[in-house]
C-alpha cells in the first residue's frame, strides 16, 4: 500500500463522522485490508483485561525517543546520536503499530424537532471523529494511549479502542495527513506524519526521511551541478516527534561571498528540483531550509 501525499488544509477543529474503516462490513476496508482479525464485533474479548492504561510497549518507546532527543540536544549532533535518534523514531512507530489506541468520538446534534410549546430539542445525537490543527495548519487526528490522557484532553470524549494499524487506515481514509498520540500530555506525545502512516498501518520499521541515505542522495544530486552549493546535510527538525516543527532540516552549506539575491535564487532553484523528485515527495513530510556559509 502506498499512502501518497494528502491535501494540506487549514480547517479544523471539525467533526468528520465515523470513517468506514472503523465500522465492520464487507470483506475488506476502503484501503483493501481484510477485516478478518480486526473487526469490532468482539469488543468484549479483543481487549479483555485492558484497564485503559497506556500500553507499556508504547510508553517505553516514547521514553526512549525522548532520551535520544535529549542526548542529541546536549551538544553538537554526532553520527552516533543521530543514528540512535533515528532508531528511536522507527521503533516508536513499530510500537504504535503493535498496541491498542483510543480514538475519541464526540457527540454532536443530529435531527432536531419542535415541542408543542415551541422549543427546539435534539431528537438524536451522532458520534463523530474530531480533527485538530497542527502548527502548519494541516489536519491532525488525535488518538490516545489511555483513558486518563483522553479525559484530560476532553472530558466528554468517548473512547473507541482500535489496533494502531486501524487508526492509521482511518487517518488515510479521512485524508488527514497526521496523527498525534496523547495531545496535551507533553511527556507522552508522539506524532505520526503522512510519510509514516504506511509503516504504522503495516508494522514496518522505517527510518525517518532525514536518516534515509536514499533521501540524502536525492537532495545532494539535485544540487550537484551548482558549484555554489558545497554540501547538503539532513538533520531532524522535530527531534521529539511532537509535530512542533517541520520533520527535516535541509542544511545547505554555500560558498562564501554570495549576496542575498544569489542566495534566494539558489534556494528557489533547489526547491523546484526537490518538488519534482518522486522520492522526496514520497519520503519527506515537511522541511525547512537552513543556508550556512561553508
C-alpha positions in Angstrom: 0.0 0.0 0.0 1.3 3.4 -0.9 -0.2 6.3 1.0 0.6 9.3 -1.2 0.7 13.0 -0.3 -2.6 14.1 1.1 -4.2 17.6 0.8 -2.9 20.1 3.3 -5.8 22.3 4.6 -6.1 24.9 7.4 -9.6 24.0 8.5 -10.2 22.5 12.0 -11.3 21.6 14.5 -14.1 19.7 12.8 -16.2 16.6 13.1 -15.8 14.2 10.3 -18.2 11.4 11.1 -17.0 7.8 11.7 -15.0 6.6 8.7 -15.9 3.2 7.2 -12.5 1.8 8.3 -13.8 1.9 11.9 -17.1 0.1 11.0 -17.2 -3.6 10.2 -18.9 -4.6 6.9 -17.8 -6.3 3.7 -14.6 -8.4 3.2 -12.2 -5.5 3.4 -11.9 -1.9 4.3 -11.6 1.0 1.9 -7.8 0.6 1.7 -8.2 -3.1 0.7 -7.1 -4.6 4.0 -9.2 -7.6 5.1 -11.4 -7.1 8.1 -10.6 -10.6 9.4 -8.9 -10.4 12.7 -9.6 -6.7 13.4 -13.4 -6.4 13.4 -15.2 -4.6 16.2 -17.7 -7.5 16.6 -15.8 -8.8 19.6 -15.0 -5.8 21.7 -15.7 -7.8 24.8 -12.8 -10.2 24.0 -10.5 -8.3 21.7 -9.5 -6.0 24.6 -10.2 -8.3 27.5 -8.1 -7.3 30.5 -7.4 -3.9 29.1 -7.6 -1.5 32.1 -7.5 1.6 29.9 -3.9 2.4 30.8 -1.0 3.3 28.4 0.5 0.1 26.9 3.9 -0.5 28.3 5.5 -1.1 24.9 4.4 2.3 23.7 5.3 4.1 26.9 8.8 2.6 26.8 9.3 3.5 23.1 8.3 7.1 23.7 10.6 7.4 26.7 13.5 6.0 24.7 12.7 8.6 22.0 12.8 11.4 24.5 16.1 10.2 25.9 17.6 10.1 22.4 16.3 13.5 21.6 17.7 14.9 24.8 21.1 13.4 24.1 21.2 14.9 20.6 20.3 18.3 22.0 23.1 18.3 24.6 25.8 19.0 22.1 26.9 19.1 18.5 25.0 16.4 16.6 27.2 13.5 16.0 26.6 10.4 13.9 26.1 8.1 16.9 23.5 10.4 18.4 21.7 10.8 15.0 21.7 7.1 14.5 20.3 6.5 17.9 17.5 9.1 17.4 16.6 7.6 14.0 16.3 4.2 15.5 14.2 5.5 18.3 11.8 7.2 15.8 11.5 4.0 13.9 10.9 1.8 17.0 8.2 4.2 18.3 6.2 3.8 15.1 6.6 0.0 15.3 5.5 0.0 18.9 2.4 2.1 18.0 1.5 -0.4 15.3 1.5 -3.2 17.9 -0.7 -1.7 20.6 -4.2 -0.6 21.1 -5.1 3.1 20.9 -8.2 5.0 21.7 -9.9 7.1 19.1 -12.1 9.9 20.6 -15.6 10.3 19.5 -17.6 13.4 20.3 -21.4 13.7 20.3 -22.9 16.4 18.0 -26.6 17.2 17.4 -28.4 15.2 14.8 -32.0 15.7 13.9 -33.9 18.4 15.8 -37.6 18.9 16.5 -40.1 21.4 17.9 -42.0 20.7 21.1 -45.7 21.6 21.4 -44.7 24.7 23.4 -42.3 25.8 20.6 -38.9 24.8 22.0 -36.3 23.3 19.7 -34.9 20.0 21.0 -32.5 17.4 19.8 -34.2 14.2 18.6 -30.9 12.4 18.1 -27.1 12.7 18.5 -24.3 11.5 16.3 -20.8 10.5 17.3 -18.0 11.8 15.1 -14.3 11.7 14.9 -12.6 15.0 15.6 -9.6 16.6 13.9 -7.5 19.4 15.2 -5.0 21.8 13.6 -1.2 21.3 13.5 1.1 24.3 13.8 1.4 24.4 10.0 -2.4 24.3 9.6 -2.8 20.7 8.4 -5.4 18.5 9.9 -4.4 16.1 12.7 -6.3 13.1 14.0 -5.8 12.8 17.8 -5.6 9.4 19.4 -4.8 8.4 22.9 -2.9 5.7 24.8 -5.1 5.8 27.9 -8.5 6.7 29.2 -6.8 9.2 31.6 -5.0 11.0 28.8 -8.2 11.3 26.7 -10.2 12.5 29.7 -7.6 15.2 30.4 -7.9 16.3 26.7 -11.7 16.4 26.6 -13.9 15.2 29.4 -16.8 14.3 27.2 -14.9 12.3 24.6 -15.9 8.6 24.2 -13.1 6.2 23.6 -13.2 3.7 20.7 -10.4 1.1 21.2 -8.7 0.0 18.0 -5.4 -1.6 17.0 -2.8 1.0 16.0 -2.8 0.0 12.3 -6.6 0.6 12.1 -6.1 4.2 13.4 -3.6 4.8 10.6 -6.0 3.5 8.0 -8.8 5.7 9.4 -6.5 8.8 9.1 -5.6 7.9 5.5 -9.3 7.4 4.6 -10.2 10.7 6.2 -7.4 12.4 4.1 -5.8 13.5 7.3 -2.0 13.9 7.0 -1.0 13.5 10.6 -1.8 11.6 13.9 -0.9 12.9 17.3 -0.9 10.5 20.3 -1.8 12.0 23.6 -2.1 15.7 22.7 -1.8 17.9 25.7 0.4 15.4 27.6 3.9 16.6 26.6 5.8 13.7 28.1 3.7 11.2 26.1 3.0 13.0 22.8 4.0 11.2 19.7 3.4 12.5 16.2 2.9 10.3 13.2 3.5 12.0 9.9 2.0 11.5 6.4 5.1 9.6 5.4 4.8 7.2 8.4 1.2 6.2 8.0 2.0 3.2 5.8 4.7 2.0 8.3 2.2 2.3 11.1 -0.5 0.5 9.2 1.7 -2.4 8.1 4.0 -2.6 11.2 7.1 -1.7 9.1 10.3 -0.4 10.6 11.2 2.7 8.6 13.8 5.3 9.3 12.7 9.0 9.2 13.5 10.8 6.0 16.4 12.8 7.4 18.2 9.5 8.2 17.4 7.7 4.9 20.6 7.5 2.7 18.4 7.4 -0.4 16.7 10.7 0.5 20.1 12.4 1.3 21.4 11.2 -2.1 18.3 12.7 -3.8 18.9 16.1 -2.2 22.6 16.1 -3.0 22.0 15.1 -6.6 19.6 18.0 -7.0 22.4 20.5 -6.3 25.4 18.6 -7.6 25.7 20.8 -10.7 25.8 24.0 -8.7 29.4 24.8 -7.5 28.0 27.3 -5.1 26.5 24.5 -3.0 29.4 23.0 -1.2 27.5 20.4 0.9 23.9 19.3 1.7 23.1 17.8 5.1 19.8 16.5 6.5 19.0 16.8 10.2 16.0 16.2 12.4 13.7 19.2 12.6 11.4 17.8 15.1 13.6 15.5 17.3 11.0 14.6 19.9 8.4 13.7 17.2 5.7 16.0 18.6 4.8 17.8 15.3 6.1 21.0 16.7 8.3 21.8 13.6 8.9 20.6 10.1 10.2 17.0 10.0 13.5 17.6 8.2 16.1 20.4 8.3 17.9 20.7 4.9 21.2 22.4 5.6 22.9 24.0 2.6 26.5 24.9 3.1 27.2 27.5 0.5 30.3 29.1 -0.9 31.2 32.4 0.8 30.6 35.8 -0.7 27.1 35.2 -2.1 24.7 38.2 -2.0 21.0 37.9 -0.9 19.7 37.7 -4.5 22.1 34.8 -5.3 21.1 33.0 -2.1 17.4 33.4 -2.9 17.9 32.1 -6.4 19.9 29.0 -5.2 17.2 28.1 -2.7 14.4 28.7 -5.2 16.1 26.5 -7.8 16.7 23.8 -5.3 13.1 23.8 -4.1 11.9 23.4 -7.7 14.1 20.3 -8.1 13.0 18.8 -4.8 9.4 19.3 -5.7 10.0 17.4 -9.0 11.5 14.4 -7.1 9.2 11.5 -6.6 11.4 10.1 -3.8 11.4 13.4 -1.9 7.6 13.8 -2.3 7.1 10.3 -1.0 9.5 10.3 1.9 9.7 13.9 3.2 6.6 15.1 5.1 7.8 18.7 5.6 11.1 20.6 5.5 12.8 23.8 6.4 16.0 25.2 4.8 19.0 26.4 6.7 21.6 28.1 4.5 25.0 28.4 6.0 28.4 29.6 4.8 30.8 26.8 4.3 
